[in-house]
Amino acid sequence: MGILAWTWILVGVSFAIYIGVAIWARAGTSKEFYIAGGGVHPVLNGMATAADWMSAASFISLAGIVSFTGYDGAVYLMGWTGGYVLLALLLAPYLRKFGKFTVPDFIGDRYYSNTARVVAVLAALIVSFTYVAGQMRGVGIVFSRYLEVDINTGVYIGMAIVLFYAVLGGMKGITYTQVAQYCVLIFAFMVPAIFISIQMTGNPIPQLGFGSAGHDGVYLLDKLDGLSRELGFTEYTSGSKSMMDVFAITFALMVGTAGLPHVIVRFFTVPKVKDARVSAGWALFFIAILYTTVPAVAVFARTNLIETVSNKKYDKMPAWFGNWEKTGLLKFDDKNGDGKIQYVANKAKNELYIDRDIMVLANPEIANLPNWVVALVGAGGLAAALSTAAGLLLVIASSISHDLIKKIIKPSISEKGELIAARISAAVAVVVAGYFGIHPPGFVAAVVALAFGLAAASFFPAIILGIFDKRMNKEGAITGMIVGLSLMVWYMLKFKFGLFDGGKSAVGALKSGWWFGISPEGFGTIAMFVNLVISLVVSRMTPPPPQDVQDIVEHIRIPSGVGEASKH
């Protein structure tokens, strides 16, 4: 069978499972809609968290960025993995013990202020919509290639699917759907990686294969360094980013992780605080399977690509080349008219444009793997993008229905009314997310990195100080969140989109103006520290929080049962 037939089969079967699970586990109460009723098993919650966490950025785009940037791409691996450890150890158990459904709910109650709640809702919406833009673009890319439709049509199809199971199932439906999606995405990522590792090095373990010698006796990384040098690119194992920018991006991704609303809410879906810790450990294990494989996939894809296309006749290219050309994500411009593909670092001479987001998806085709493996990767990409999109849409829905309507606008609203408001909010959010998917601000992973910067700049100081600083008050938290978020948004608009500079492209024209040489993806670190300092200073210049709030802060940091032994 051809790739299209296999794609329809595998995507059809996987989607039928997702929709069936969503119907089986549909939410009947607001508690089930927001936190799945709080009764999910820690191992299942770990799988659901991993699927929620490993978005289209992780599955589709991360290896693509690493394959093009080499050593510099390691910042994404370090930042996102380290960030999850930070979240699991520092925040998750305490937030779970506090017992609130959402991050704005925590901030509103911890800082005894509806103003703080509204600021947190605004931040959650900005972060979530930025993040979901990357997911919808990922869905569009997968559908455009595998179902042979244009990217916009692919986004519309993805919107319809997400709308169905997110609006119907709520967190309960999404959680069990994400367990199925994790199984699909991890199988889809690992199978081609193992195939190609054996094909290129004879080693079935990708994590070891990319550091091994190929069948020609040359170590794969040495070979890729040599190919990169010949074409004028920076050596794959060398970095071009400044150490300051590497640190800033890594740190922004780490603390941004600890402030992501759709990940934090996962720790409310388990029965006990202990289960939150266990669930975090399982999630880290499930995440590590994919993240330790990413560098291998990046090396395999980049090496195969260069060897397949560089200085080869265009009319002799394999079928996959023409298939990806149809999507507009791969383009050949024969500048010298010799019919050969000149793929070089020199932009004036380079004749090949490659969208980084296609590398993982095209990798099995470049390696000439069986059609069912190629289609499987498409199904995995959809599972990754749709699982995270659903989690983000739920955050948006709960922020509006629970934190705005229930807590501020209409406290007397019935549970049924709140559930209806949540579903309407999710439906509207899907439409907005689709717009951003059709008009994305960059590569999937780059867009998602901006969302992490926004989360770092707004939420992280308010959450960490809310847990560990009894003296932290509403004035400090509100001021810090507003300044940090505003600073990050301004920097992002100026240096990513050139909005304050006559609309020039920030990628080139405005790069020289970066503060301290830090890119927009890393500026969340600076904005976060500004937020932290302002929060602490303002809180010390204003009255302390009420005693009952200080007592709550003291309580959530003390494990259950402490002090009992000393009584006997």
Backbone torsions as a table, in degrees:
resi	resn	phi	psi	omega
1	MET	NA	153.7	179.1
2	GLY	-81.1	172.7	-178.9
3	ILE	-61.4	-42.0	-177.7
4	LEU	-61.7	-43.9	179.8
5	ALA	-64.4	-45.1	177.4
6	TRP	-61.5	-39.1	179.9
7	THR	-62.6	-46.7	179.5
8	TRP	-60.0	-39.5	-179.6
9	ILE	-66.6	-53.6	-174.5
10	LEU	-69.3	-42.8	178.0
11	VAL	-67.3	-40.2	179.3
12	GLY	-62.0	-46.4	179.8
13	VAL	-63.7	-46.4	-178.1
14	SER	-64.4	-40.8	179.1
15	PHE	-67.0	-36.9	177.4
16	ALA	-62.2	-38.6	177.5
17	ILE	-64.8	-47.2	-178.8
18	TYR	-58.7	-47.0	-177.3
19	ILE	-68.5	-39.0	177.2
20	GLY	-61.7	-43.6	178.5
21	VAL	-64.2	-41.2	-179.5
22	ALA	-62.1	-40.1	178.7
23	ILE	-68.8	-43.4	-180.0
24	TRP	-61.7	-39.9	-173.9
25	ALA	-106.8	27.0	-176.1
26	ARG	-63.5	148.0	-176.5
27	ALA	-78.3	133.6	177.3
28	GLY	-110.0	-16.3	178.4
29	THR	-128.8	165.9	179.7
30	SER	-65.8	-33.3	179.2
31	LYS	-65.9	-39.5	177.0
32	GLU	-68.6	-34.4	179.8
33	PHE	-68.2	-40.0	-175.3
34	TYR	-86.0	-45.6	-173.7
35	ILE	-133.2	25.8	175.7
36	ALA	58.9	25.9	179.7
37	GLY	76.9	-1.2	177.7
38	GLY	70.6	23.6	-175.7
39	GLY	-125.4	26.6	-177.7
40	VAL	-81.8	136.9	178.8
41	HIS	-63.8	140.8	-176.7
42	PRO	-55.4	-38.4	-179.7
43	VAL	-67.8	-44.6	177.8
44	LEU	-64.6	-39.3	178.4
45	ASN	-65.7	-34.2	176.6
46	GLY	-63.5	-41.1	177.6
47	MET	-66.9	-42.1	179.3
48	ALA	-64.7	-40.1	178.4
49	THR	-63.8	-42.4	179.2
50	ALA	-62.1	-41.4	178.5
51	ALA	-67.0	-40.8	178.1
52	ASP	-62.3	-40.3	-176.0
53	TRP	-75.2	-43.7	-176.2
54	MET	-86.1	86.7	-174.9
55	SER	-83.7	-168.2	174.1
56	ALA	-59.0	-29.5	178.2
57	ALA	-62.2	-43.6	-179.3
58	SER	-72.5	-45.6	-174.1
59	PHE	-77.7	-49.8	-172.6
60	ILE	-89.8	-46.1	-164.2
61	SER	-98.5	-28.9	-172.8
62	LEU	-61.3	-50.8	179.1
63	ALA	-64.3	-30.9	176.6
64	GLY	-64.0	-44.4	178.6
65	ILE	-66.2	-43.2	179.3
66	VAL	-63.7	-38.0	-178.4
67	SER	-66.1	-28.9	-179.5
68	PHE	-93.2	-28.4	-176.4
69	THR	-107.0	-11.1	177.4
70	GLY	60.8	-124.0	-176.5
71	TYR	-53.9	-39.2	-178.0
72	ASP	-62.8	-28.5	-179.6
73	GLY	-68.8	-12.8	-179.6
74	ALA	-63.0	-21.7	-179.4
75	VAL	-60.0	-35.3	-180.0
76	TYR	-69.9	-39.7	178.2
77	LEU	-64.7	-47.0	-178.2
78	MET	-67.6	-44.4	-175.9
79	GLY	-66.0	-48.0	-176.7
80	TRP	-71.7	-37.4	178.8
81	THR	-71.6	-47.7	179.0
82	GLY	-61.5	-35.2	-179.9
83	GLY	-64.2	-36.1	179.6
84	TYR	-68.7	-37.1	176.5
85	VAL	-62.2	-44.4	178.3
86	LEU	-58.7	-45.1	179.9
87	LEU	-63.2	-45.2	-176.5
88	ALA	-65.2	-39.5	-175.3
89	LEU	-85.8	-41.0	-170.6
90	LEU	-91.0	-35.5	-167.8
91	LEU	-117.3	-45.6	-169.1
92	ALA	-52.0	-50.9	-177.0
93	PRO	-63.2	-37.0	-178.3
94	TYR	-70.9	-40.4	177.6
95	LEU	-65.3	-39.1	178.4
96	ARG	-63.1	-39.6	-179.5
97	LYS	-69.7	-31.6	177.2
98	PHE	-63.5	-34.8	168.4
99	GLY	83.9	26.7	178.7
100	LYS	-103.1	150.2	-176.1
101	PHE	-67.0	-40.2	-169.1
102	THR	-131.9	163.8	177.1
103	VAL	-64.3	-46.0	175.7
104	PRO	-58.7	-32.4	177.9
105	ASP	-65.4	-44.3	177.1
106	PHE	-60.2	-49.1	-177.2
107	ILE	-65.8	-40.3	179.2
108	GLY	-61.7	-43.4	-179.0
109	ASP	-78.8	-42.0	-179.6
110	ARG	-63.4	-35.6	-178.9
111	TYR	-105.0	19.4	171.0
112	TYR	37.2	50.4	-174.0
113	SER	-156.5	128.3	174.2
114	ASN	-72.0	-26.2	176.0
115	THR	-64.0	-44.6	177.3
116	ALA	-61.0	-39.5	179.4
117	ARG	-62.5	-44.3	-179.3
118	VAL	-64.8	-42.7	177.4
119	VAL	-60.8	-41.5	179.7
120	ALA	-66.5	-38.3	177.2
121	VAL	-62.9	-44.6	179.2
122	LEU	-60.2	-44.4	179.2
123	ALA	-63.6	-42.7	179.9
124	ALA	-61.3	-39.7	-179.8
125	LEU	-67.8	-43.5	-179.9
126	ILE	-63.4	-46.5	179.5
127	VAL	-62.0	-47.4	-174.4
128	SER	-67.0	-41.1	-179.4
129	PHE	-69.6	-35.4	176.3
130	THR	-64.4	-43.8	-179.0
131	TYR	-65.4	-44.9	-174.3
132	VAL	-70.1	-22.6	176.6
133	ALA	-58.7	-41.3	178.3
134	GLY	-65.4	-36.7	-179.0
135	GLN	-68.1	-43.0	-178.3
136	MET	-67.6	-34.6	175.3
137	ARG	-64.3	-41.2	178.0
138	GLY	-60.1	-42.2	177.7
139	VAL	-61.2	-44.4	-179.8
140	GLY	-61.1	-40.9	-179.6
141	ILE	-64.2	-44.9	-178.9
142	VAL	-63.2	-48.7	-178.9
143	PHE	-64.7	-36.7	-176.6
144	SER	-62.5	-35.7	-179.2
145	ARG	-84.8	-49.4	-168.5
146	TYR	-84.7	-28.4	176.2
147	LEU	-102.8	3.5	176.0
148	GLU	54.7	47.8	172.0
149	VAL	-120.8	167.5	178.5
150	ASP	-75.6	163.8	-173.6
151	ILE	-58.8	-41.6	-178.8
152	ASN	-61.3	-42.6	177.7
153	THR	-63.2	-38.5	176.8
154	GLY	-60.0	-40.3	177.8
155	VAL	-64.0	-42.2	179.9
156	TYR	-61.7	-41.2	178.9
157	ILE	-63.2	-45.2	178.6
158	GLY	-60.4	-40.5	178.6
159	MET	-58.8	-44.1	-178.1
160	ALA	-63.5	-42.5	-179.0
161	ILE	-66.0	-48.6	-179.1
162	VAL	-61.9	-42.4	-178.9
163	LEU	-57.4	-40.5	-176.4
164	PHE	-63.5	-56.7	-171.1
165	TYR	-85.7	-18.7	176.0
166	ALA	-78.0	-44.1	-177.6
167	VAL	-72.3	-39.3	-179.2
168	LEU	-74.8	-49.8	-169.9
169	GLY	-84.9	-25.3	-174.2
170	GLY	60.9	-158.7	-178.2
171	MET	-65.3	-33.5	179.8
172	LYS	-64.4	-49.3	178.7
173	GLY	-65.2	-41.5	-178.8
174	ILE	-64.0	-41.3	-177.3
175	THR	-59.1	-51.4	-177.6
176	TYR	-73.1	-29.6	173.5
177	THR	-64.6	-40.1	-178.4
178	GLN	-68.2	-28.4	174.1
179	VAL	-61.2	-46.2	177.8
180	ALA	-64.6	-40.1	-178.4
181	GLN	-66.9	-34.5	176.7
182	TYR	-62.7	-44.9	-179.7
183	CYS	-59.2	-41.5	-179.5
184	VAL	-67.6	-48.7	-173.5
185	LEU	-68.3	-37.8	-177.6
186	ILE	-72.7	-37.1	176.3
187	PHE	-64.3	-42.8	-178.7
188	ALA	-67.4	-29.9	180.0
189	PHE	-80.3	-40.0	-172.9
190	MET	-79.6	-36.7	-176.5
191	VAL	-57.8	-54.1	178.7
192	PRO	-65.3	-32.8	178.6
193	ALA	-62.1	-42.8	179.0
194	ILE	-67.1	-44.5	177.8
195	PHE	-54.8	-51.4	-174.1
196	ILE	-70.6	-34.8	177.5
197	SER	-61.0	-43.6	177.3
198	ILE	-65.0	-42.5	-177.8
199	GLN	-62.2	-40.3	-173.7
200	MET	-92.4	-30.6	-173.8
201	THR	-128.8	-13.7	-175.8
202	GLY	82.6	-1.1	-179.5
203	ASN	-100.8	123.3	-176.7
204	PRO	-77.3	-7.9	-179.0
205	ILE	-101.1	106.4	-175.0
206	PRO	-55.7	-38.7	-178.2
207	GLN	-60.8	-27.8	177.0
208	LEU	-96.1	-30.8	-176.4
209	GLY	-61.1	-41.1	-175.3
210	PHE	-71.9	-12.4	175.2
211	GLY	-102.3	7.5	-177.8
212	SER	-99.4	174.0	176.3
213	ALA	-83.5	145.8	176.6
214	GLY	-78.7	-175.9	-178.8
215	HIS	-67.9	-16.7	177.6
216	ASP	-89.8	3.8	177.7
217	GLY	86.3	-5.8	179.9
218	VAL	-94.1	134.0	177.8
219	TYR	-62.0	137.7	-172.5
220	LEU	-58.5	-42.2	-179.1
221	LEU	-68.0	-37.4	176.0
222	ASP	-64.4	-39.9	179.3
223	LYS	-63.2	-43.8	-179.4
224	LEU	-67.3	-38.0	174.9
225	ASP	-59.3	-44.0	-179.7
226	GLY	-64.5	-44.4	178.3
227	LEU	-62.0	-40.8	179.9
228	SER	-64.3	-42.5	179.2
229	ARG	-62.4	-43.8	-178.5
230	GLU	-59.8	-33.3	-177.1
231	LEU	-93.3	1.3	176.9
232	GLY	88.2	4.4	178.4
233	PHE	-82.1	161.0	173.0
234	THR	-63.9	141.7	177.7
235	GLU	-53.6	138.9	-175.1
236	TYR	-57.3	-38.5	-176.2
237	THR	-89.7	7.8	176.9
238	SER	-109.4	150.5	-179.5
239	GLY	-107.2	151.7	177.7
240	SER	-114.6	-13.5	179.3
241	LYS	-74.5	150.1	174.7
242	SER	-70.4	153.6	179.8
243	MET	-60.8	-34.2	179.1
244	MET	-62.8	-44.4	-178.8
245	ASP	-69.2	-37.9	176.9
246	VAL	-59.7	-47.2	179.3
247	PHE	-62.3	-45.1	-175.6
248	ALA	-64.1	-44.9	-179.7
249	ILE	-65.3	-46.4	-179.5
250	THR	-58.6	-46.4	-177.6
251	PHE	-68.2	-39.3	178.9
252	ALA	-62.8	-40.7	178.4
253	LEU	-67.4	-36.3	179.3
254	MET	-65.9	-55.7	-176.1
255	VAL	-74.3	-24.1	174.4
256	GLY	-65.5	-38.0	176.3
257	THR	-57.6	-43.0	-177.1
258	ALA	-71.9	-6.3	178.5
259	GLY	-117.1	9.0	-177.1
260	LEU	-78.5	118.6	-175.4
261	PRO	-61.2	-38.9	-174.4
262	HIS	-74.2	-19.3	175.9
263	VAL	-86.9	-42.0	-178.7
264	ILE	-60.4	-40.1	-176.6
265	VAL	-62.6	-21.0	179.6
266	ARG	-60.9	-27.7	-175.8
267	PHE	-82.6	-0.3	174.9
268	PHE	-97.3	-5.0	-175.2
269	THR	-90.2	-2.2	178.9
270	VAL	-101.9	158.7	-173.5
271	PRO	-66.3	-41.2	-171.9
272	LYS	-130.3	166.6	177.6
273	VAL	-61.2	-41.6	178.2
274	LYS	-57.9	-39.8	-180.0
275	ASP	-64.6	-29.7	178.0
276	ALA	-63.6	-41.2	178.4
277	ARG	-66.8	-46.2	-179.4
278	VAL	-62.2	-44.1	179.5
279	SER	-60.5	-40.1	178.5
280	ALA	-63.4	-39.5	178.7
281	GLY	-64.2	-44.6	177.7
282	TRP	-63.6	-42.0	180.0
283	ALA	-60.6	-41.3	179.8
284	LEU	-63.1	-39.0	177.0
285	PHE	-63.1	-47.3	-178.8
286	PHE	-65.6	-35.6	178.3
287	ILE	-68.8	-41.4	-176.2
288	ALA	-61.2	-30.7	179.4
289	ILE	-57.3	-45.7	-179.1
290	LEU	-77.1	-43.2	-173.0
291	TYR	-67.4	-30.9	177.8
292	THR	-77.4	-15.0	179.3
293	THR	-90.3	-22.6	-176.4
294	VAL	-54.0	-48.1	-179.2
295	PRO	-59.4	-35.5	179.2
296	ALA	-66.9	-47.1	179.7
297	VAL	-59.9	-39.9	-179.8
298	ALA	-61.6	-45.0	-179.4
299	VAL	-66.8	-45.4	179.3
300	PHE	-59.1	-47.1	-175.8
301	ALA	-64.8	-45.4	-177.2
302	ARG	-65.7	-44.1	-179.8
303	THR	-63.2	-48.2	-180.0
304	ASN	-61.6	-40.4	-178.8
305	LEU	-62.3	-50.7	-177.8
306	ILE	-61.0	-44.9	-178.1
307	GLU	-67.3	-27.7	-177.8
308	THR	-81.1	-39.7	-170.2
309	VAL	-106.1	-30.8	-171.4
310	SER	-63.8	121.2	177.2
311	ASN	62.1	25.6	177.9
312	LYS	-102.4	155.3	179.4
313	LYS	-67.2	131.1	-178.8
314	TYR	-61.0	-40.9	-176.8
315	ASP	-75.4	-2.2	177.0
316	LYS	-104.5	4.2	-177.6
317	MET	-65.8	145.5	177.9
318	PRO	-63.7	169.4	-176.4
319	ALA	-61.1	-32.6	-176.6
320	TRP	-60.8	-32.3	-178.0
321	PHE	-61.6	-48.5	179.6
322	GLY	-65.9	-35.8	179.3
323	ASN	-62.6	-42.2	179.4
324	TRP	-76.0	-28.0	174.8
325	GLU	-60.4	-37.5	-179.2
326	LYS	-60.4	-28.4	-179.1
327	THR	-79.6	-14.5	-176.7
328	GLY	82.7	2.4	-178.6
329	LEU	-93.6	-3.5	175.5
330	LEU	-139.1	124.9	-175.6
331	LYS	-136.5	138.9	176.6
332	PHE	-118.7	126.4	179.2
333	ASP	-122.8	104.2	-175.6
334	ASP	-76.2	84.8	-173.7
335	LYS	-68.7	-34.5	-177.9
336	ASN	-101.1	0.0	173.8
337	GLY	69.2	19.6	-178.4
338	ASP	-93.4	-0.6	177.6
339	GLY	78.1	-0.1	178.8
340	LYS	-103.7	149.5	-179.7
341	ILE	-86.9	112.2	176.0
342	GLN	-94.0	100.9	179.2
343	TYR	-105.3	99.1	-174.7
344	VAL	-137.2	166.2	-178.8
345	ALA	-72.5	-30.2	-179.5
346	ASN	-65.0	113.4	-174.3
347	LYS	-63.6	-32.7	-179.2
348	ALA	-66.8	-30.1	-177.3
349	LYS	-101.7	-19.5	-176.2
350	ASN	-64.6	135.6	-176.7
351	GLU	-115.2	1.4	-175.0
352	LEU	-122.8	125.9	172.2
353	TYR	-106.5	128.2	179.6
354	ILE	-127.3	121.1	174.3
355	ASP	-73.1	126.7	-176.1
356	ARG	-58.5	-28.5	-174.7
357	ASP	-71.6	-6.0	-179.1
358	ILE	-94.9	-8.0	-170.0
359	MET	-60.5	-46.0	-179.8
360	VAL	-68.0	-41.8	-176.9
361	LEU	-69.3	-36.9	-178.6
362	ALA	-83.5	-17.5	-173.8
363	ASN	-52.3	-48.0	179.6
364	PRO	-63.6	-34.3	178.8
365	GLU	-69.7	-41.9	178.7
366	ILE	-60.7	-39.3	-179.2
367	ALA	-81.1	0.4	177.2
368	ASN	61.5	42.5	177.3
369	LEU	-80.5	165.5	-179.7
370	PRO	-57.4	153.1	-176.9
371	ASN	-59.8	-34.7	-178.9
372	TRP	-66.9	-30.2	177.4
373	VAL	-70.6	-41.1	178.0
374	VAL	-59.5	-46.2	-179.9
375	ALA	-67.5	-34.8	179.0
376	LEU	-60.8	-39.8	178.8
377	VAL	-63.2	-37.8	176.3
378	GLY	-61.9	-43.6	178.7
379	ALA	-64.0	-38.0	178.0
380	GLY	-66.2	-41.5	178.0
381	GLY	-61.0	-40.4	177.9
382	LEU	-66.3	-40.9	179.4
383	ALA	-60.6	-43.4	-179.1
384	ALA	-64.8	-47.4	-176.8
385	ALA	-67.8	-43.7	-175.4
386	LEU	-71.9	-34.0	-179.2
387	SER	-64.3	-44.4	-179.3
388	THR	-72.4	-39.9	178.6
389	ALA	-57.8	-41.8	-180.0
390	ALA	-64.0	-43.1	178.1
391	GLY	-61.9	-40.8	179.6
392	LEU	-67.6	-40.7	179.0
393	LEU	-64.3	-33.1	177.6
394	LEU	-67.6	-38.3	176.2
395	VAL	-60.9	-44.7	-180.0
396	ILE	-62.7	-45.4	-178.9
397	ALA	-63.1	-45.3	-178.1
398	SER	-70.1	-32.4	177.8
399	SER	-62.5	-39.8	-178.3
400	ILE	-79.4	-50.4	-173.8
401	SER	-74.3	-44.1	-175.3
402	HIS	-86.1	-49.2	-172.3
403	ASP	-83.0	-31.4	178.6
404	LEU	-93.3	-57.7	-174.1
405	ILE	-71.8	-54.5	-175.9
406	LYS	-67.3	-42.5	-173.2
407	LYS	-87.4	-24.3	-173.3
408	ILE	-124.1	-57.2	-171.0
409	ILE	-73.9	-48.7	-176.4
410	LYS	-141.0	79.2	-178.5
411	PRO	-59.5	-22.5	-176.2
412	SER	-85.1	1.2	-177.2
413	ILE	-58.7	139.8	-179.8
414	SER	-73.6	165.0	179.0
415	GLU	-62.5	-38.7	178.3
416	LYS	-63.8	-41.9	178.8
417	GLY	-64.4	-38.5	178.9
418	GLU	-66.1	-39.0	179.5
419	LEU	-65.5	-40.9	177.6
420	ILE	-63.5	-43.3	179.1
421	ALA	-61.7	-38.8	179.5
422	ALA	-64.4	-42.2	-178.8
423	ARG	-69.5	-38.7	176.9
424	ILE	-65.0	-41.3	178.6
425	SER	-61.0	-41.8	179.4
426	ALA	-64.2	-39.3	-180.0
427	ALA	-64.6	-43.7	178.1
428	VAL	-64.6	-40.7	-179.3
429	ALA	-62.2	-36.2	178.6
430	VAL	-61.3	-41.3	-179.8
431	VAL	-64.5	-45.4	179.3
432	VAL	-64.3	-42.4	179.1
433	ALA	-61.5	-38.8	178.0
434	GLY	-62.6	-38.8	178.3
435	TYR	-61.1	-46.4	-179.9
436	PHE	-66.6	-30.4	177.1
437	GLY	-68.4	-32.6	178.8
438	ILE	-79.0	-30.4	179.6
439	HIS	-121.5	66.2	-175.3
440	PRO	-75.4	150.3	178.5
441	PRO	-84.6	6.4	179.1
442	GLY	164.8	-165.3	176.8
443	PHE	-62.8	155.3	-175.1
444	VAL	-55.2	-52.3	-176.5
445	ALA	-65.0	-35.4	179.6
446	ALA	-66.7	-39.9	178.4
447	VAL	-65.2	-44.2	-179.7
448	VAL	-64.1	-37.5	178.0
449	ALA	-60.1	-36.0	177.1
450	LEU	-64.8	-37.7	177.8
451	ALA	-62.6	-38.0	178.0
452	PHE	-65.6	-40.3	177.4
453	GLY	-61.4	-40.4	178.5
454	LEU	-65.8	-40.4	178.2
455	ALA	-66.0	-39.9	178.2
456	ALA	-63.6	-43.5	-175.4
457	ALA	-70.2	-27.2	-174.4
458	SER	-105.2	-55.6	-169.2
459	PHE	-86.7	-40.3	-167.8
460	PHE	-55.8	-51.5	-179.9
461	PRO	-61.0	-39.7	-179.1
462	ALA	-64.4	-37.6	-179.3
463	ILE	-74.7	-48.9	-175.2
464	ILE	-66.4	-40.7	177.9
465	LEU	-72.5	-31.6	178.0
466	GLY	-65.1	-27.1	179.7
467	ILE	-89.6	-40.8	-169.4
468	PHE	-108.9	-1.2	-179.3
469	ASP	-128.9	102.4	-178.6
470	LYS	-63.7	-27.3	-175.9
471	ARG	-79.2	-10.9	-178.1
472	MET	-66.3	125.9	-175.9
473	ASN	-117.7	178.8	-175.7
474	LYS	-66.2	-36.9	-179.0
475	GLU	-61.4	-43.9	-179.5
476	GLY	-66.6	-44.8	-177.9
477	ALA	-65.0	-45.9	-178.0
478	ILE	-63.8	-47.9	-179.6
479	THR	-61.3	-45.6	-178.9
480	GLY	-61.9	-45.9	-179.2
481	MET	-62.9	-43.5	-178.2
482	ILE	-64.6	-47.1	-178.4
483	VAL	-66.2	-46.7	-178.3
484	GLY	-61.9	-47.4	-179.7
485	LEU	-64.9	-44.3	-179.1
486	SER	-62.1	-41.9	-179.8
487	LEU	-63.2	-43.8	-179.8
488	MET	-66.2	-42.7	179.5
489	VAL	-63.2	-43.4	179.9
490	TRP	-62.3	-45.8	-178.6
491	TYR	-64.2	-41.0	-179.7
492	MET	-64.4	-45.6	-179.4
493	LEU	-66.5	-36.3	-177.9
494	LYS	-74.6	-49.5	-171.6
495	PHE	-97.1	-11.2	176.1
496	LYS	-101.5	-35.0	-175.4
497	PHE	-117.6	-8.4	177.4
498	GLY	64.1	29.4	-175.4
499	LEU	-69.1	-24.9	-178.8
500	PHE	-105.1	19.7	-177.4
501	ASP	-139.9	42.4	177.5
502	GLY	72.4	17.3	177.4
503	GLY	77.7	14.3	178.8
504	LYS	-66.0	158.2	177.9
505	SER	-72.3	122.2	-178.6
506	ALA	-68.8	-23.7	-175.4
507	VAL	-58.4	-38.8	-178.8
508	GLY	-114.1	-54.8	-170.3
509	ALA	-62.8	-34.7	-173.4
510	LEU	-104.2	2.0	-176.3
511	LYS	-60.2	-34.0	-177.6
512	SER	-67.4	-18.0	-178.9
513	GLY	-91.4	1.8	-179.4
514	TRP	-55.5	135.8	176.9
515	TRP	-69.2	127.4	178.6
516	PHE	56.4	19.6	-178.4
517	GLY	72.0	22.0	-176.3
518	ILE	-98.8	128.8	-179.2
519	SER	-72.9	163.0	177.0
520	PRO	-56.6	-34.4	179.4
521	GLU	-64.9	-25.0	-178.7
522	GLY	-103.0	-6.8	-173.6
523	PHE	-69.6	-15.7	175.8
524	GLY	-56.2	-29.4	178.1
525	THR	-63.0	-47.6	179.9
526	ILE	-64.3	-48.0	-179.2
527	ALA	-61.7	-34.8	179.0
528	MET	-66.2	-44.3	179.5
529	PHE	-65.8	-37.1	176.0
530	VAL	-61.4	-46.1	177.2
531	ASN	-57.4	-47.2	-177.0
532	LEU	-60.5	-48.4	-178.0
533	VAL	-64.7	-46.3	-179.5
534	ILE	-63.0	-42.0	179.1
535	SER	-58.8	-46.5	-178.7
536	LEU	-66.8	-44.0	-178.4
537	VAL	-64.3	-48.4	-178.2
538	VAL	-65.1	-38.8	-178.9
539	SER	-65.4	-30.5	179.4
540	ARG	-80.7	-15.6	179.9
541	MET	-97.9	-0.6	-177.9
542	THR	-127.2	167.9	-176.1
543	PRO	-60.9	149.0	178.7
544	PRO	-69.6	161.8	177.9
545	PRO	-67.3	160.9	178.4
546	PRO	-57.2	154.3	-176.5
547	GLN	-61.2	-36.8	-178.9
548	ASP	-64.4	-33.3	176.8
549	VAL	-69.0	-41.6	178.2
550	GLN	-63.1	-36.5	178.7
551	ASP	-65.8	-37.9	178.4
552	ILE	-64.0	-42.5	180.0
553	VAL	-62.4	-41.5	178.0
554	GLU	-63.4	-40.9	-175.8
555	HIS	-66.7	-43.6	-174.4
556	ILE	-69.6	-14.7	-179.8
557	ARG	-93.0	-8.1	-177.5
558	ILE	-101.0	120.5	178.6
559	PRO	-59.5	148.3	179.0
560	SER	-59.6	137.5	176.0
561	GLY	88.8	-6.1	-179.9
562	VAL	-65.6	133.7	178.8
563	GLY	96.1	-16.1	-178.6
564	GLU	-63.9	-40.2	-176.4
565	ALA	-64.6	-32.9	-176.0
566	SER	-72.4	-11.1	-178.3
567	LYS	-80.7	-13.8	-174.3
568	HIS	-110.9	NA	NA
